[in-house]
């Protein structure tokens, strides 16, 4: 219990920022376990905070992760351990959240680097309804709607 509280303080004390710390933890988890989900989302949201100025929404805010320039944003992170898996080409959102989301942001973790597409106005995308009832938005659709670069190639490999 005490070790878990000590580890973040240790990394911050030796000069690692929050994003570098999270990427370091992810690297350890991925190399030792088949772990590929919630830490990626946390990294994506932290990236949005640091690199894009996202103001984080309160914990458990329905449908959104924060606000960028006063607009509500849902962040989706793709950090697949298995390269080029199909899900890297789209994001899915809950249809009940469409009224809550102004913009979508897609963050990629690949080979220890972070990049992004967006934020893109949800209203400018063309979601496709899936049999699961979720709405799928393809990366190609997002690329066509934004002038944003695919990120700044933040390298976290050290």
Beta strands, then each sheet from edge to edge (+ up, - down):
strand 1: 55-56
strand 2: 66-68
strand 3: 71-78
strand 4: 90-93
strand 5: 103-110
strand 6: 113-121
strand 7: 128-129
strand 8: 135-138
strand 9: 154-155
sheet 1: 1+ 2- 3+ 5+ 6- 9+
sheet 2: 4+ 8- 7+
end
